[in-house]
Amino acid sequence: MNPSKILNIAHRGASGYAPEHTLAAYELGEKMKGDYIEVDLQMTKDGILIAMHDEKVDRTTDGTGFVKDMTLAEIKGLDAGSWFNAAYPEKAKPEYAGLTVPTLEEVIERFGTGSCYYIETKAPEIYPGMERELLYVLKKHKLTGQNAPPGKVLVQSFSAPSLLKMHELDPAIPLIQLIIYSEPATISETEIQAIKEYAMGVGARYTRIDRNYMEKVRKNDLMIHPYTVNAKADMERLLDWGATGIFTNFPDLLNEVLENRKS
């Protein structure tokens, strides 16, 4: 991973243009020069890791219920695209109707080791063994281990225990600690030093952080990847403050901003 490169992270794929966490959204993210495919993980009743943000299927499919109570076969029977056409008629495409929820393996099989993956362990406390299963899939596809190219995978989580487990299982995988702030963000030196024990960076909602926060994090040699930034002015401001990567639903827009800053 090039430490001087600003990462363009396609949030749930190019989810501003296509149904989030579908192969269509990930393909669009790649076309729009996203550096990383972001995959949020949930785990089915039969132990398969799938790409989905919520613990329930209700918001992004035509089904109802918790992922943990459904088998992969049941998940695969759901329509994961039609909701997008209904919610965003101006961006609707006939081919989005009937899209299925991909497994992590299907995503990696589709994009291979030529792409980079930014993977989040979601709700790991309700999915025992999630970290071990993630590591198994990554090793199987040669994205981690002795001969794996560096920087192909980043793993993030709001759960420090989940990240510590990942660090214990494979210390070579770069980790990002996500932090939720209900008020304007502050972070102490003690917190920073604790995070540095296992992670290489932090992520926080861009509306909660300011220049001082970002400078403090960067001064301690941690990366910072604010989320989810969809307006040019916000992108520019965060880059001026020292962001080392940005999550966006519109990777084409961020790419435009980054290109303009080079010239």
N, C-alpha and C positions, 0 to 999 in steps of 0.2 A: 504494500500500500504506500502510495506516494504521499508523505505528510504535508506537502505543499499544495496538493490538489484539493480544491473545494468539491465535496461530493454532492452530486445531484441525485437525490433519493426519491424514486418514483413511489409515492405514498399509496400503498395498496394497488400498485400499478399506476397507470395514468388514469386515476379514478375520477378525474374531472371530465373525462371523455368517454369512459366505458365502465361497465359494472365492476365495482371493486373486487379484488381478489379472484378474478377470472383470468384464464389464459389470454383472452382478448385484451384485457387491461394491461397485463404484463407485456404482451407483444407491442402494444402501443407505447408503453414506457420505454422499451428498448429503442423503438424507431425515433422517439423524441429525445434521444441522447441521455436518458437516465443512466447513471452509473451503477445503481443498485436496484434490484427488484426487491421490494419490501414484502415479506410474507408474515402475516400474523398467524400463529398456530393455535388451533383447538384440537382436541383428541376425541375420536369416536369411541363408542361403547366397546368396539372390538380392537381398540388400541392403535388406530391409524391416525397419523397427523394430517390434518387438512388445513387449507388456507381459508381462514374466516376470522373476522375481527371480533364478533360478538360470541358470547357463550351460548346464545340462542340463535336459531336459524331464521327467526321471524322477520327481521328487518330486511335481509338481503336474499330471501328466497320466498317461494310460495308455500313453505311449510311452517310448522310451529313446533316449539319444544327445544329442549337443551341438546346440544351436540353430544354431551356425555351419555345421554340416554338413547342415542340413535346409532345404528350400525352404519358402516360405510355404504352398504347397499341402499339403505334408506336415504342417506344423504345424497347419494348419486341419483336418486329418483326425483330430486327437487329441481325446480327451475330457478337458476341464480342470476338471470339476466332481465326477465320481463319487468321486474320492479323498476329498473333503471329507465326503461323506455317510458313507463308511466310517470315516473318522477321528473324526468328531463326530456319532454317530448321534442325539444329543439335539438337534442343530441341522440335521439332514438335511432336505432338501426334494426332492421328485421332480423339480422343474424344474432343479435343479442338475446332474443327470445329463445329460451330453452338451453342456454349455457349451463354447464354443470359446475359444481364446486370441485376444484382440483385438490388432489392430495399433494403433500410436499414432494413426494417422489415424482409425481407427474409433472410438476413445475420444473424440477431439476432435470428430468428426462427430456423435457421440451427445450430447455435453454442450455443445458450442459455446463461444462466447465469453462466455456467461453464467456459466461455471464457471471455477475456477482450478486450475492444474496444477503439481504439484511433481514434477519429472522428474529421475530419476537416470541418469546414464550409467554402466552396469554394465560392468566388464571392457573398457573402451575400447581397451586395448592389443591385444585380439584382434579388434577390429572397426574396421579402418581406415576413416576417413571418417564414423564415427558422428556426430560433432559437426556436420559439414556437412549431413548428412541430417536431423538433428534440426532444425537451423535452417531448412532448406528446408520441412519440414512446418509448423513454427510460422509462418513467413512466409506460406505458402500459405493458412493458416487465419486470417490476420490477428491472430495472438497476439503478434507482435513486429513491429517496424518503426515508422515515423513516426506512424501513426495508431492504433497498438494501445493499448488501455487499459492503464495502468500496473498492475503487480503481478499480472497474470494468470498469469504463469509464473515459477517459480523453478527453477533447475537446480542439482542437487547431485551430488557425486561424491567418492569416496575418492581419486580420481586428480587430483592438482594439475595435471599436464600436460593432462588433458582439460579442466579448468576454464579453464586459461590459453588453450587453443585456442578455447574458447567465447568468452572475453573478447576475444580477438583478432578473431574473426569478427563479434561483435556486443557491444560494450562496454556496451550498454544493458540486457542481460539480467542480473537479479540472480542471484548465485551463492552457494552455500553449500558450504564445505569440510567434508566428513565426515572424522573422525579416529578411527582405531582405537587403543584403549589396552588393553594386556594387563595392566597394573597400574593402580592408582588414578591418575587423570589429573593431569598437570601440563602447563602451557603457558608458554613463556617470552615475554617482551616481544618478542624478535626474531622468534619464530614468529608472534606476533599481527600485528606490523607487516608481515611478508611476506604473510600472508593478506589483510590489508586492501588490499594493492595490487590485488587482483582480486575479492575476495569481500566480501559484506556480512554474513556470519555463519558460524557453525560448527555442526556436529552431532556428538554423541558419545553412546555408550551411557549411559543414565541411571545405571546401577549403578557407573560408573567415575568420575563427577564429584561434586564436593562444592560447598558454598556458596562457598568461596574461589575455586575454579576459575571458577564462574559469574560471580562479582562481578568478577573480573579481566577476563573477556571483555566483560562489559557496560560496565565502566569505559572500555574502549577503543572504545565505540560499535559493537560487533558484536552481531548477534542470536545467540541460541543456542536450538537446537531439539533437545532430548534425544529419544532413541528407546529402545525402544518401550515405552511406559508404559501399563500396563493395570489398575492398582489405584488407587483413589481417594486413598489415603493418600500414595502416591508422587507423584501429580499435584499434590496440595496442597503437599507439601514442595517440589517443583521450582518451583512458581509462587511460593511464599514466597521462594525463593532468587533469583528473577528471570528464569525461563524466558520467552522471548518467543514460544514456540510449542512444541507437544508432538505427537509422533507416537504414535498409539494405534490398536490394533485395534478399540477400542470408542468411536467418536466420540460416541455418545450419552452415555456415562458422563462423558467430559471436558466435554461441553456442560453436563451437570448440575452438575458442579463449578464451571465458569465462571459459570453462572447464579447459583448459591448465593453465590458470592463478591461478586456485584454487589449482592445484597440485604442 
